[in-house]
């Protein structure tokens, strides 16, 4: 198993993170994680086991609303990490 930690922070006065998702194998199939209430700072821990050796590009994506906005499209940010699995 691989332990992941995704962190996101909104600048002061710029709103809150309302959505966090992981795509562990880089195929675009994101898994949502419950953040509870929106927050300016989030840390999302996850664990994933890869069944085959290879190189994977896991992605962490968050969505945020600007300060005062609570509906409509979010502003999204994406970060990726390379995971090399050997056996």
PDB file with SEQRES, HELIX, SHEET and CRYST1 records, atoms N, CA, C and O in Angstrom:
SEQRES   1 A   87  UNK UNK UNK UNK UNK UNK UNK UNK UNK UNK UNK UNK UNK          
SEQRES   2 A   87  UNK UNK UNK UNK UNK UNK UNK UNK UNK UNK UNK UNK UNK          
SEQRES   3 A   87  UNK UNK UNK UNK UNK UNK UNK UNK UNK UNK UNK UNK UNK          
SEQRES   4 A   87  UNK UNK UNK UNK UNK UNK UNK UNK UNK UNK UNK UNK UNK          
SEQRES   5 A   87  UNK UNK UNK UNK UNK UNK UNK UNK UNK UNK UNK UNK UNK          
SEQRES   6 A   87  UNK UNK UNK UNK UNK UNK UNK UNK UNK UNK UNK UNK UNK          
SEQRES   7 A   87  UNK UNK UNK UNK UNK UNK UNK UNK UNK                          
SHEET    1 AA1 2 UNK A   2  UNK A   9  0                                        
SHEET    2 AA1 2 UNK A  41  UNK A  48 -1                                        
SHEET    1 AA2 4 UNK A  31  UNK A  33  0                                        
SHEET    2 AA2 4 UNK A  16  UNK A  23 -1                                        
SHEET    3 AA2 4 UNK A  54  UNK A  65 -1                                        
SHEET    4 AA2 4 UNK A  75  UNK A  85 -1                                        
CRYST1    1.000    1.000    1.000  90.00  90.00  90.00 P 1           1          
ATOM      1  N   UNK A   1       0.825  -1.212   0.000  1.00  0.00           N  
ATOM      2  CA  UNK A   1       0.000   0.000   0.000  1.00  0.00           C  
ATOM      3  C   UNK A   1       0.862   1.266   0.000  1.00  0.00           C  
ATOM      4  O   UNK A   1       1.947   1.293   0.580  1.00  0.00           O  
ATOM      5  N   UNK A   2       0.373   2.279  -0.640  1.00  0.00           N  
ATOM      6  CA  UNK A   2       1.039   3.583  -0.688  1.00  0.00           C  
ATOM      7  C   UNK A   2       0.178   4.565   0.091  1.00  0.00           C  
ATOM      8  O   UNK A   2      -1.033   4.639  -0.115  1.00  0.00           O  
ATOM      9  N   UNK A   3       0.810   5.323   0.992  1.00  0.00           N  
ATOM     10  CA  UNK A   3       0.105   6.356   1.750  1.00  0.00           C  
ATOM     11  C   UNK A   3       0.277   7.693   1.058  1.00  0.00           C  
ATOM     12  O   UNK A   3       1.393   8.094   0.727  1.00  0.00           O  
ATOM     13  N   UNK A   4      -0.832   8.379   0.843  1.00  0.00           N  
ATOM     14  CA  UNK A   4      -0.846   9.682   0.191  1.00  0.00           C  
ATOM     15  C   UNK A   4      -1.333  10.734   1.167  1.00  0.00           C  
ATOM     16  O   UNK A   4      -2.153  10.455   2.042  1.00  0.00           O  
ATOM     17  N   UNK A   5      -0.816  11.961   1.008  1.00  0.00           N  
ATOM     18  CA  UNK A   5      -1.314  13.111   1.751  1.00  0.00           C  
ATOM     19  C   UNK A   5      -1.420  14.267   0.768  1.00  0.00           C  
ATOM     20  O   UNK A   5      -0.415  14.727   0.225  1.00  0.00           O  
ATOM     21  N   UNK A   6      -2.634  14.728   0.544  1.00  0.00           N  
ATOM     22  CA  UNK A   6      -2.866  15.887  -0.311  1.00  0.00           C  
ATOM     23  C   UNK A   6      -3.233  17.077   0.562  1.00  0.00           C  
ATOM     24  O   UNK A   6      -4.127  16.981   1.403  1.00  0.00           O  
ATOM     25  N   UNK A   7      -2.555  18.188   0.367  1.00  0.00           N  
ATOM     26  CA  UNK A   7      -2.818  19.400   1.136  1.00  0.00           C  
ATOM     27  C   UNK A   7      -3.189  20.526   0.190  1.00  0.00           C  
ATOM     28  O   UNK A   7      -2.613  20.662  -0.890  1.00  0.00           O  
ATOM     29  N   UNK A   8      -4.156  21.331   0.605  1.00  0.00           N  
ATOM     30  CA  UNK A   8      -4.558  22.494  -0.181  1.00  0.00           C  
ATOM     31  C   UNK A   8      -4.847  23.647   0.768  1.00  0.00           C  
ATOM     32  O   UNK A   8      -5.350  23.447   1.874  1.00  0.00           O  
ATOM     33  N   UNK A   9      -4.524  24.851   0.322  1.00  0.00           N  
ATOM     34  CA  UNK A   9      -4.724  26.045   1.144  1.00  0.00           C  
ATOM     35  C   UNK A   9      -5.190  27.196   0.266  1.00  0.00           C  
ATOM     36  O   UNK A   9      -4.593  27.478  -0.774  1.00  0.00           O  
ATOM     37  N   UNK A  10      -6.249  27.849   0.688  1.00  0.00           N  
ATOM     38  CA  UNK A  10      -6.740  29.052   0.025  1.00  0.00           C  
ATOM     39  C   UNK A  10      -6.061  30.267   0.669  1.00  0.00           C  
ATOM     40  O   UNK A  10      -5.900  30.294   1.889  1.00  0.00           O  
ATOM     41  N   UNK A  11      -5.665  31.253  -0.106  1.00  0.00           N  
ATOM     42  CA  UNK A  11      -5.109  32.474   0.477  1.00  0.00           C  
ATOM     43  C   UNK A  11      -6.156  33.179   1.338  1.00  0.00           C  
ATOM     44  O   UNK A  11      -7.353  33.006   1.114  1.00  0.00           O  
ATOM     45  N   UNK A  12      -5.728  33.957   2.303  1.00  0.00           N  
ATOM     46  CA  UNK A  12      -6.678  34.677   3.167  1.00  0.00           C  
ATOM     47  C   UNK A  12      -7.668  35.497   2.345  1.00  0.00           C  
ATOM     48  O   UNK A  12      -7.289  36.205   1.412  1.00  0.00           O  
ATOM     49  N   UNK A  13      -8.947  35.386   2.710  1.00  0.00           N  
ATOM     50  CA  UNK A  13      -9.997  36.152   2.054  1.00  0.00           C  
ATOM     51  C   UNK A  13     -10.407  35.642   0.690  1.00  0.00           C  
ATOM     52  O   UNK A  13     -11.179  36.303  -0.005  1.00  0.00           O  
ATOM     53  N   UNK A  14      -9.900  34.459   0.279  1.00  0.00           N  
ATOM     54  CA  UNK A  14     -10.201  33.943  -1.063  1.00  0.00           C  
ATOM     55  C   UNK A  14     -11.160  32.755  -1.055  1.00  0.00           C  
ATOM     56  O   UNK A  14     -11.297  32.079  -2.075  1.00  0.00           O  
ATOM     57  N   UNK A  15     -11.812  32.488   0.044  1.00  0.00           N  
ATOM     58  CA  UNK A  15     -12.828  31.447   0.058  1.00  0.00           C  
ATOM     59  C   UNK A  15     -12.364  30.160   0.705  1.00  0.00           C  
ATOM     60  O   UNK A  15     -11.436  30.141   1.515  1.00  0.00           O  
ATOM     61  N   UNK A  16     -13.051  29.060   0.316  1.00  0.00           N  
ATOM     62  CA  UNK A  16     -12.824  27.786   0.993  1.00  0.00           C  
ATOM     63  C   UNK A  16     -12.802  26.636  -0.002  1.00  0.00           C  
ATOM     64  O   UNK A  16     -13.445  26.681  -1.051  1.00  0.00           O  
ATOM     65  N   UNK A  17     -12.045  25.606   0.355  1.00  0.00           N  
ATOM     66  CA  UNK A  17     -12.017  24.369  -0.412  1.00  0.00           C  
ATOM     67  C   UNK A  17     -13.294  23.595  -0.074  1.00  0.00           C  
ATOM     68  O   UNK A  17     -13.612  23.389   1.098  1.00  0.00           O  
ATOM     69  N   UNK A  18     -14.014  23.171  -1.103  1.00  0.00           N  
ATOM     70  CA  UNK A  18     -15.275  22.469  -0.891  1.00  0.00           C  
ATOM     71  C   UNK A  18     -15.252  21.040  -1.422  1.00  0.00           C  
ATOM     72  O   UNK A  18     -16.171  20.266  -1.152  1.00  0.00           O  
ATOM     73  N   UNK A  19     -14.206  20.678  -2.180  1.00  0.00           N  
ATOM     74  CA  UNK A  19     -14.138  19.348  -2.769  1.00  0.00           C  
ATOM     75  C   UNK A  19     -12.684  18.898  -2.860  1.00  0.00           C  
ATOM     76  O   UNK A  19     -11.801  19.684  -3.206  1.00  0.00           O  
ATOM     77  N   UNK A  20     -12.443  17.620  -2.544  1.00  0.00           N  
ATOM     78  CA  UNK A  20     -11.114  17.026  -2.696  1.00  0.00           C  
ATOM     79  C   UNK A  20     -11.274  15.626  -3.260  1.00  0.00           C  
ATOM     80  O   UNK A  20     -12.129  14.860  -2.815  1.00  0.00           O  
ATOM     81  N   UNK A  21     -10.431  15.291  -4.260  1.00  0.00           N  
ATOM     82  CA  UNK A  21     -10.549  14.014  -4.950  1.00  0.00           C  
ATOM     83  C   UNK A  21      -9.165  13.459  -5.289  1.00  0.00           C  
ATOM     84  O   UNK A  21      -8.234  14.213  -5.572  1.00  0.00           O  
ATOM     85  N   UNK A  22      -9.044  12.124  -5.257  1.00  0.00           N  
ATOM     86  CA  UNK A  22      -7.831  11.433  -5.669  1.00  0.00           C  
ATOM     87  C   UNK A  22      -8.120  10.568  -6.888  1.00  0.00           C  
ATOM     88  O   UNK A  22      -9.179   9.945  -6.968  1.00  0.00           O  
ATOM     89  N   UNK A  23      -7.202  10.523  -7.827  1.00  0.00           N  
ATOM     90  CA  UNK A  23      -7.184   9.579  -8.946  1.00  0.00           C  
ATOM     91  C   UNK A  23      -5.847   8.859  -8.815  1.00  0.00           C  
ATOM     92  O   UNK A  23      -4.805   9.415  -9.164  1.00  0.00           O  
ATOM     93  N   UNK A  24      -5.870   7.634  -8.315  1.00  0.00           N  
ATOM     94  CA  UNK A  24      -4.630   6.947  -7.954  1.00  0.00           C  
ATOM     95  C   UNK A  24      -3.834   6.409  -9.137  1.00  0.00           C  
ATOM     96  O   UNK A  24      -2.617   6.256  -9.037  1.00  0.00           O  
ATOM     97  N   UNK A  25      -4.498   6.119 -10.257  1.00  0.00           N  
ATOM     98  CA  UNK A  25      -3.775   5.517 -11.375  1.00  0.00           C  
ATOM     99  C   UNK A  25      -3.650   6.412 -12.603  1.00  0.00           C  
ATOM    100  O   UNK A  25      -3.122   5.971 -13.624  1.00  0.00           O  
ATOM    101  N   UNK A  26      -4.118   7.652 -12.530  1.00  0.00           N  
ATOM    102  CA  UNK A  26      -3.956   8.593 -13.629  1.00  0.00           C  
ATOM    103  C   UNK A  26      -4.888   8.380 -14.798  1.00  0.00           C  
ATOM    104  O   UNK A  26      -4.609   8.859 -15.897  1.00  0.00           O  
ATOM    105  N   UNK A  27      -5.979   7.683 -14.597  1.00  0.00           N  
ATOM    106  CA  UNK A  27      -6.923   7.406 -15.684  1.00  0.00           C  
ATOM    107  C   UNK A  27      -8.087   8.400 -15.742  1.00  0.00           C  
ATOM    108  O   UNK A  27      -8.938   8.294 -16.625  1.00  0.00           O  
ATOM    109  N   UNK A  28      -8.136   9.348 -14.830  1.00  0.00           N  
ATOM    110  CA  UNK A  28      -9.218  10.335 -14.838  1.00  0.00           C  
ATOM    111  C   UNK A  28     -10.442   9.931 -14.046  1.00  0.00           C  
ATOM    112  O   UNK A  28     -11.462  10.619 -14.094  1.00  0.00           O  
ATOM    113  N   UNK A  29     -10.362   8.825 -13.314  1.00  0.00           N  
ATOM    114  CA  UNK A  29     -11.471   8.371 -12.473  1.00  0.00           C  
ATOM    115  C   UNK A  29     -11.200   8.838 -11.037  1.00  0.00           C  
ATOM    116  O   UNK A  29     -10.534   8.146 -10.267  1.00  0.00           O  
ATOM    117  N   UNK A  30     -11.715  10.000 -10.693  1.00  0.00           N  
ATOM    118  CA  UNK A  30     -11.457  10.599  -9.387  1.00  0.00           C  
ATOM    119  C   UNK A  30     -12.409  10.062  -8.328  1.00  0.00           C  
ATOM    120  O   UNK A  30     -13.598   9.871  -8.582  1.00  0.00           O  
ATOM    121  N   UNK A  31     -11.869   9.823  -7.140  1.00  0.00           N  
ATOM    122  CA  UNK A  31     -12.638   9.373  -5.983  1.00  0.00           C  
ATOM    123  C   UNK A  31     -12.759  10.537  -5.005  1.00  0.00           C  
ATOM    124  O   UNK A  31     -11.751  11.073  -4.544  1.00  0.00           O  
ATOM    125  N   UNK A  32     -13.993  10.926  -4.688  1.00  0.00           N  
ATOM    126  CA  UNK A  32     -14.228  12.064  -3.793  1.00  0.00           C  
ATOM    127  C   UNK A  32     -14.030  11.648  -2.338  1.00  0.00           C  
ATOM    128  O   UNK A  32     -14.318  10.514  -1.956  1.00  0.00           O  
ATOM    129  N   UNK A  33     -13.534  12.586  -1.538  1.00  0.00           N  
ATOM    130  CA  UNK A  33     -13.359  12.389  -0.105  1.00  0.00           C  
ATOM    131  C   UNK A  33     -14.195  13.413   0.643  1.00  0.00           C  
ATOM    132  O   UNK A  33     -14.271  14.576   0.245  1.00  0.00           O  
ATOM    133  N   UNK A  34     -14.819  12.978   1.723  1.00  0.00           N  
ATOM    134  CA  UNK A  34     -15.679  13.861   2.515  1.00  0.00           C  
ATOM    135  C   UNK A  34     -14.824  14.826   3.321  1.00  0.00           C  
ATOM    136  O   UNK A  34     -14.022  14.407   4.155  1.00  0.00           O  
ATOM    137  N   UNK A  35     -14.996  16.113   3.072  1.00  0.00           N  
ATOM    138  CA  UNK A  35     -14.251  17.133   3.799  1.00  0.00           C  
ATOM    139  C   UNK A  35     -15.019  17.670   5.002  1.00  0.00           C  
ATOM    140  O   UNK A  35     -14.476  18.434   5.800  1.00  0.00           O  
ATOM    141  N   UNK A  36     -16.279  17.271   5.132  1.00  0.00           N  
ATOM    142  CA  UNK A  36     -17.099  17.883   6.169  1.00  0.00           C  
ATOM    143  C   UNK A  36     -17.465  19.288   5.714  1.00  0.00           C  
ATOM    144  O   UNK A  36     -17.976  19.465   4.608  1.00  0.00           O  
ATOM    145  N   UNK A  37     -17.216  20.268   6.535  1.00  0.00           N  
ATOM    146  CA  UNK A  37     -17.519  21.659   6.197  1.00  0.00           C  
ATOM    147  C   UNK A  37     -16.412  22.248   5.322  1.00  0.00           C  
ATOM    148  O   UNK A  37     -15.255  21.845   5.444  1.00  0.00           O  
ATOM    149  N   UNK A  38     -16.751  23.206   4.432  1.00  0.00           N  
ATOM    150  CA  UNK A  38     -15.717  23.899   3.661  1.00  0.00           C  
ATOM    151  C   UNK A  38     -14.674  24.529   4.588  1.00  0.00           C  
ATOM    152  O   UNK A  38     -14.991  24.982   5.688  1.00  0.00           O  
ATOM    153  N   UNK A  39     -13.428  24.546   4.119  1.00  0.00           N  
ATOM    154  CA  UNK A  39     -12.344  25.069   4.940  1.00  0.00           C  
ATOM    155  C   UNK A  39     -11.286  25.728   4.056  1.00  0.00           C  
ATOM    156  O   UNK A  39     -11.108  25.340   2.901  1.00  0.00           O  
ATOM    157  N   UNK A  40     -10.595  26.711   4.592  1.00  0.00           N  
ATOM    158  CA  UNK A  40      -9.519  27.377   3.856  1.00  0.00           C  
ATOM    159  C   UNK A  40      -8.299  26.459   3.716  1.00  0.00           C  
ATOM    160  O   UNK A  40      -7.506  26.632   2.790  1.00  0.00           O  
ATOM    161  N   UNK A  41      -8.140  25.488   4.618  1.00  0.00           N  
ATOM    162  CA  UNK A  41      -7.006  24.558   4.602  1.00  0.00           C  
ATOM    163  C   UNK A  41      -7.526  23.134   4.741  1.00  0.00           C  
ATOM    164  O   UNK A  41      -8.350  22.857   5.612  1.00  0.00           O  
ATOM    165  N   UNK A  42      -7.051  22.228   3.888  1.00  0.00           N  
ATOM    166  CA  UNK A  42      -7.436  20.825   4.013  1.00  0.00           C  
ATOM    167  C   UNK A  42      -6.217  19.929   3.861  1.00  0.00           C  
ATOM    168  O   UNK A  42      -5.288  20.241   3.116  1.00  0.00           O  
ATOM    169  N   UNK A  43      -6.235  18.826   4.571  1.00  0.00           N  
ATOM    170  CA  UNK A  43      -5.270  17.736   4.429  1.00  0.00           C  
ATOM    171  C   UNK A  43      -6.091  16.468   4.228  1.00  0.00           C  
ATOM    172  O   UNK A  43      -6.921  16.124   5.069  1.00  0.00           O  
ATOM    173  N   UNK A  44      -5.865  15.778   3.123  1.00  0.00           N  
ATOM    174  CA  UNK A  44      -6.626  14.570   2.813  1.00  0.00           C  
ATOM    175  C   UNK A  44      -5.665  13.385   2.731  1.00  0.00           C  
ATOM    176  O   UNK A  44      -4.825  13.314   1.834  1.00  0.00           O  
ATOM    177  N   UNK A  45      -5.799  12.466   3.671  1.00  0.00           N  
ATOM    178  CA  UNK A  45      -4.973  11.270   3.693  1.00  0.00           C  
ATOM    179  C   UNK A  45      -5.708  10.142   2.979  1.00  0.00           C  
ATOM    180  O   UNK A  45      -6.927  10.012   3.088  1.00  0.00           O  
ATOM    181  N   UNK A  46      -4.959   9.340   2.258  1.00  0.00           N  
ATOM    182  CA  UNK A  46      -5.539   8.199   1.552  1.00  0.00           C  
ATOM    183  C   UNK A  46      -4.492   7.095   1.447  1.00  0.00           C  
ATOM    184  O   UNK A  46      -3.289   7.353   1.497  1.00  0.00           O  
ATOM    185  N   UNK A  47      -4.963   5.885   1.303  1.00  0.00           N  
ATOM    186  CA  UNK A  47      -4.085   4.734   1.097  1.00  0.00           C  
ATOM    187  C   UNK A  47      -4.602   3.968  -0.115  1.00  0.00           C  
ATOM    188  O   UNK A  47      -5.805   3.769  -0.278  1.00  0.00           O  
ATOM    189  N   UNK A  48      -3.670   3.544  -0.957  1.00  0.00           N  
ATOM    190  CA  UNK A  48      -4.051   2.788  -2.155  1.00  0.00           C  
ATOM    191  C   UNK A  48      -3.013   1.709  -2.419  1.00  0.00           C  
ATOM    192  O   UNK A  48      -1.812   1.948  -2.293  1.00  0.00           O  
ATOM    193  N   UNK A  49      -3.483   0.517  -2.788  1.00  0.00           N  
ATOM    194  CA  UNK A  49      -2.591  -0.581  -3.140  1.00  0.00           C  
ATOM    195  C   UNK A  49      -2.694  -0.826  -4.645  1.00  0.00           C  
ATOM    196  O   UNK A  49      -3.792  -0.969  -5.183  1.00  0.00           O  
ATOM    197  N   UNK A  50      -1.564  -0.872  -5.306  1.00  0.00           N  
ATOM    198  CA  UNK A  50      -1.497  -1.144  -6.744  1.00  0.00           C  
ATOM    199  C   UNK A  50      -1.323  -2.643  -6.949  1.00  0.00           C  
ATOM    200  O   UNK A  50      -0.505  -3.278  -6.283  1.00  0.00           O  
ATOM    201  N   UNK A  51      -2.101  -3.207  -7.877  1.00  0.00           N  
ATOM    202  CA  UNK A  51      -2.075  -4.654  -8.078  1.00  0.00           C  
ATOM    203  C   UNK A  51      -1.030  -5.116  -9.084  1.00  0.00           C  
ATOM    204  O   UNK A  51      -0.696  -6.300  -9.129  1.00  0.00           O  
ATOM    205  N   UNK A  52      -0.508  -4.190  -9.897  1.00  0.00           N  
ATOM    206  CA  UNK A  52       0.469  -4.539 -10.924  1.00  0.00           C  
ATOM    207  C   UNK A  52       1.689  -3.621 -10.835  1.00  0.00           C  
ATOM    208  O   UNK A  52       1.543  -2.442 -10.516  1.00  0.00           O  
ATOM    209  N   UNK A  53       2.884  -4.135 -11.110  1.00  0.00           N  
ATOM    210  CA  UNK A  53       4.053  -3.255 -11.191  1.00  0.00           C  
ATOM    211  C   UNK A  53       3.867  -2.250 -12.333  1.00  0.00           C  
ATOM    212  O   UNK A  53       3.177  -2.529 -13.314  1.00  0.00           O  
ATOM    213  N   UNK A  54       4.477  -1.106 -12.192  1.00  0.00           N  
ATOM    214  CA  UNK A  54       4.400  -0.100 -13.243  1.00  0.00           C  
ATOM    215  C   UNK A  54       4.610   1.290 -12.690  1.00  0.00           C  
ATOM    216  O   UNK A  54       4.871   1.469 -11.501  1.00  0.00           O  
ATOM    217  N   UNK A  55       4.494   2.272 -13.566  1.00  0.00           N  
ATOM    218  CA  UNK A  55       4.601   3.673 -13.181  1.00  0.00           C  
ATOM    219  C   UNK A  55       3.220   4.296 -13.282  1.00  0.00           C  
ATOM    220  O   UNK A  55       2.569   4.227 -14.324  1.00  0.00           O  
ATOM    221  N   UNK A  56       2.786   4.897 -12.203  1.00  0.00           N  
ATOM    222  CA  UNK A  56       1.454   5.504 -12.118  1.00  0.00           C  
ATOM    223  C   UNK A  56       1.611   6.989 -11.796  1.00  0.00           C  
ATOM    224  O   UNK A  56       2.553   7.393 -11.115  1.00  0.00           O  
ATOM    225  N   UNK A  57       0.683   7.783 -12.291  1.00  0.00           N  
ATOM    226  CA  UNK A  57       0.681   9.222 -12.010  1.00  0.00           C  
ATOM    227  C   UNK A  57      -0.594   9.550 -11.240  1.00  0.00           C  
ATOM    228  O   UNK A  57      -1.635   9.847 -11.828  1.00  0.00           O  
ATOM    229  N   UNK A  58      -0.491   9.490  -9.919  1.00  0.00           N  
ATOM    230  CA  UNK A  58      -1.631   9.785  -9.061  1.00  0.00           C  
ATOM    231  C   UNK A  58      -1.878  11.293  -9.056  1.00  0.00           C  
ATOM    232  O   UNK A  58      -0.942  12.091  -9.060  1.00  0.00           O  
ATOM    233  N   UNK A  59      -3.168  11.665  -9.045  1.00  0.00           N  
ATOM    234  CA  UNK A  59      -3.546  13.084  -9.069  1.00  0.00           C  
ATOM    235  C   UNK A  59      -4.405  13.424  -7.866  1.00  0.00           C  
ATOM    236  O   UNK A  59      -5.247  12.633  -7.442  1.00  0.00           O  
ATOM    237  N   UNK A  60      -4.182  14.603  -7.327  1.00  0.00           N  
ATOM    238  CA  UNK A  60      -4.989  15.148  -6.241  1.00  0.00           C  
ATOM    239  C   UNK A  60      -5.619  16.426  -6.767  1.00  0.00           C  
ATOM    240  O   UNK A  60      -4.914  17.336  -7.204  1.00  0.00           O  
ATOM    241  N   UNK A  61      -6.954  16.497  -6.726  1.00  0.00           N  
ATOM    242  CA  UNK A  61      -7.675  17.653  -7.264  1.00  0.00           C  
ATOM    243  C   UNK A  61      -8.586  18.218  -6.189  1.00  0.00           C  
ATOM    244  O   UNK A  61      -9.290  17.479  -5.499  1.00  0.00           O  
ATOM    245  N   UNK A  62      -8.564  19.544  -6.054  1.00  0.00           N  
ATOM    246  CA  UNK A  62      -9.463  20.225  -5.131  1.00  0.00           C  
ATOM    247  C   UNK A  62     -10.258  21.279  -5.884  1.00  0.00           C  
ATOM    248  O   UNK A  62      -9.808  21.820  -6.894  1.00  0.00           O  
ATOM    249  N   UNK A  63     -11.439  21.555  -5.374  1.00  0.00           N  
ATOM    250  CA  UNK A  63     -12.286  22.614  -5.913  1.00  0.00           C  
ATOM    251  C   UNK A  63     -12.620  23.592  -4.806  1.00  0.00           C  
ATOM    252  O   UNK A  63     -12.861  23.195  -3.666  1.00  0.00           O  
ATOM    253  N   UNK A  64     -12.634  24.869  -5.143  1.00  0.00           N  
ATOM    254  CA  UNK A  64     -12.895  25.902  -4.140  1.00  0.00           C  
ATOM    255  C   UNK A  64     -13.846  26.948  -4.700  1.00  0.00           C  
ATOM    256  O   UNK A  64     -13.901  27.183  -5.907  1.00  0.00           O  
ATOM    257  N   UNK A  65     -14.597  27.572  -3.790  1.00  0.00           N  
ATOM    258  CA  UNK A  65     -15.417  28.733  -4.123  1.00  0.00           C  
ATOM    259  C   UNK A  65     -14.694  29.976  -3.652  1.00  0.00           C  
ATOM    260  O   UNK A  65     -14.035  29.977  -2.612  1.00  0.00           O  
ATOM    261  N   UNK A  66     -14.827  31.026  -4.426  1.00  0.00           N  
ATOM    262  CA  UNK A  66     -14.286  32.305  -3.960  1.00  0.00           C  
ATOM    263  C   UNK A  66     -15.083  32.788  -2.764  1.00  0.00           C  
ATOM    264  O   UNK A  66     -16.219  32.359  -2.563  1.00  0.00           O  
ATOM    265  N   UNK A  67     -14.509  33.667  -1.975  1.00  0.00           N  
ATOM    266  CA  UNK A  67     -15.155  34.176  -0.768  1.00  0.00           C  
ATOM    267  C   UNK A  67     -16.529  34.746  -1.102  1.00  0.00           C  
ATOM    268  O   UNK A  67     -16.665  35.592  -1.985  1.00  0.00           O  
ATOM    269  N   UNK A  68     -17.540  34.273  -0.386  1.00  0.00           N  
ATOM    270  CA  UNK A  68     -18.893  34.764  -0.563  1.00  0.00           C  
ATOM    271  C   UNK A  68     -19.712  33.986  -1.570  1.00  0.00           C  
ATOM    272  O   UNK A  68     -20.938  34.096  -1.569  1.00  0.00           O  
ATOM    273  N   UNK A  69     -19.073  33.195  -2.436  1.00  0.00           N  
ATOM    274  CA  UNK A  69     -19.793  32.393  -3.426  1.00  0.00           C  
ATOM    275  C   UNK A  69     -20.003  31.000  -2.850  1.00  0.00           C  
ATOM    276  O   UNK A  69     -19.071  30.408  -2.305  1.00  0.00           O  
ATOM    277  N   UNK A  70     -21.222  30.469  -2.965  1.00  0.00           N  
ATOM    278  CA  UNK A  70     -21.491  29.144  -2.395  1.00  0.00           C  
ATOM    279  C   UNK A  70     -22.115  28.176  -3.383  1.00  0.00           C  
ATOM    280  O   UNK A  70     -22.386  27.030  -3.025  1.00  0.00           O  
ATOM    281  N   UNK A  71     -22.350  28.603  -4.619  1.00  0.00           N  
ATOM    282  CA  UNK A  71     -22.912  27.712  -5.626  1.00  0.00           C  
ATOM    283  C   UNK A  71     -22.238  27.970  -6.967  1.00  0.00           C  
ATOM    284  O   UNK A  71     -21.472  28.920  -7.125  1.00  0.00           O  
ATOM    285  N   UNK A  72     -22.541  27.102  -7.928  1.00  0.00           N  
ATOM    286  CA  UNK A  72     -21.979  27.275  -9.262  1.00  0.00           C  
ATOM    287  C   UNK A  72     -20.667  26.553  -9.410  1.00  0.00           C  
ATOM    288  O   UNK A  72     -20.288  25.763  -8.546  1.00  0.00           O  
ATOM    289  N   UNK A  73     -19.962  26.816 -10.507  1.00  0.00           N  
ATOM    290  CA  UNK A  73     -18.702  26.115 -10.756  1.00  0.00           C  
ATOM    291  C   UNK A  73     -17.619  26.493  -9.747  1.00  0.00           C  
ATOM    292  O   UNK A  73     -17.566  27.620  -9.255  1.00  0.00           O  
ATOM    293  N   UNK A  74     -16.772  25.533  -9.460  1.00  0.00           N  
ATOM    294  CA  UNK A  74     -15.660  25.785  -8.547  1.00  0.00           C  
ATOM    295  C   UNK A  74     -14.411  26.126  -9.341  1.00  0.00           C  
ATOM    296  O   UNK A  74     -14.332  25.878 -10.544  1.00  0.00           O  
ATOM    297  N   UNK A  75     -13.449  26.694  -8.653  1.00  0.00           N  
ATOM    298  CA  UNK A  75     -12.114  26.918  -9.195  1.00  0.00           C  
ATOM    299  C   UNK A  75     -11.295  25.700  -8.802  1.00  0.00           C  
ATOM    300  O   UNK A  75     -11.148  25.413  -7.614  1.00  0.00           O  
ATOM    301  N   UNK A  76     -10.758  24.976  -9.786  1.00  0.00           N  
ATOM    302  CA  UNK A  76     -10.073  23.718  -9.512  1.00  0.00           C  
ATOM    303  C   UNK A  76      -8.558  23.857  -9.617  1.00  0.00           C  
ATOM    304  O   UNK A  76      -8.040  24.636 -10.417  1.00  0.00           O  
ATOM    305  N   UNK A  77      -7.867  23.083  -8.791  1.00  0.00           N  
ATOM    306  CA  UNK A  77      -6.406  22.963  -8.832  1.00  0.00           C  
ATOM    307  C   UNK A  77      -6.057  21.491  -8.811  1.00  0.00           C  
ATOM    308  O   UNK A  77      -6.751  20.681  -8.197  1.00  0.00           O  
ATOM    309  N   UNK A  78      -4.962  21.153  -9.494  1.00  0.00           N  
ATOM    310  CA  UNK A  78      -4.557  19.764  -9.651  1.00  0.00           C  
ATOM    311  C   UNK A  78      -3.072  19.619  -9.370  1.00  0.00           C  
ATOM    312  O   UNK A  78      -2.260  20.437  -9.802  1.00  0.00           O  
ATOM    313  N   UNK A  79      -2.726  18.552  -8.632  1.00  0.00           N  
ATOM    314  CA  UNK A  79      -1.319  18.221  -8.397  1.00  0.00           C  
ATOM    315  C   UNK A  79      -1.141  16.735  -8.693  1.00  0.00           C  
ATOM    316  O   UNK A  79      -2.047  15.938  -8.451  1.00  0.00           O  
ATOM    317  N   UNK A  80       0.024  16.365  -9.218  1.00  0.00           N  
ATOM    318  CA  UNK A  80       0.297  14.953  -9.524  1.00  0.00           C  
ATOM    319  C   UNK A  80       1.611  14.515  -8.914  1.00  0.00           C  
ATOM    320  O   UNK A  80       2.502  15.319  -8.646  1.00  0.00           O  
ATOM    321  N   UNK A  81       1.701  13.203  -8.704  1.00  0.00           N  
ATOM    322  CA  UNK A  81       2.917  12.598  -8.190  1.00  0.00           C  
ATOM    323  C   UNK A  81       3.145  11.281  -8.932  1.00  0.00           C  
ATOM    324  O   UNK A  81       2.195  10.552  -9.220  1.00  0.00           O  
ATOM    325  N   UNK A  82       4.384  10.987  -9.233  1.00  0.00           N  
ATOM    326  CA  UNK A  82       4.728   9.730  -9.897  1.00  0.00           C  
ATOM    327  C   UNK A  82       4.962   8.662  -8.856  1.00  0.00           C  
ATOM    328  O   UNK A  82       5.690   8.874  -7.887  1.00  0.00           O  
ATOM    329  N   UNK A  83       4.337   7.500  -9.059  1.00  0.00           N  
ATOM    330  CA  UNK A  83       4.485   6.348  -8.170  1.00  0.00           C  
ATOM    331  C   UNK A  83       5.043   5.198  -8.997  1.00  0.00           C  
ATOM    332  O   UNK A  83       4.439   4.807  -9.996  1.00  0.00           O  
ATOM    333  N   UNK A  84       6.190   4.649  -8.595  1.00  0.00           N  
ATOM    334  CA  UNK A  84       6.790   3.517  -9.283  1.00  0.00           C  
ATOM    335  C   UNK A  84       6.622   2.292  -8.403  1.00  0.00           C  
ATOM    336  O   UNK A  84       7.095   2.254  -7.267  1.00  0.00           O  
ATOM    337  N   UNK A  85       5.934   1.282  -8.952  1.00  0.00           N  
ATOM    338  CA  UNK A  85       5.659   0.044  -8.224  1.00  0.00           C  
ATOM    339  C   UNK A  85       6.528  -1.068  -8.811  1.00  0.00           C  
ATOM    340  O   UNK A  85       6.476  -1.329 -10.013  1.00  0.00           O  
ATOM    341  N   UNK A  86       7.323  -1.718  -7.970  1.00  0.00           N  
ATOM    342  CA  UNK A  86       8.158  -2.839  -8.399  1.00  0.00           C  
ATOM    343  C   UNK A  86       7.815  -4.051  -7.537  1.00  0.00           C  
ATOM    344  O   UNK A  86       7.272  -3.921  -6.440  1.00  0.00           O  
ATOM    345  N   UNK A  87       8.139  -5.215  -8.050  1.00  0.00           N  
ATOM    346  CA  UNK A  87       7.922  -6.432  -7.250  1.00  0.00           C  
ATOM    347  C   UNK A  87       9.073  -7.374  -7.415  1.00  0.00           C  
ATOM    348  O   UNK A  87       9.078  -8.453  -6.823  1.00  0.00           O  
TER     349      UNK A  87                                                      
END                                                                             
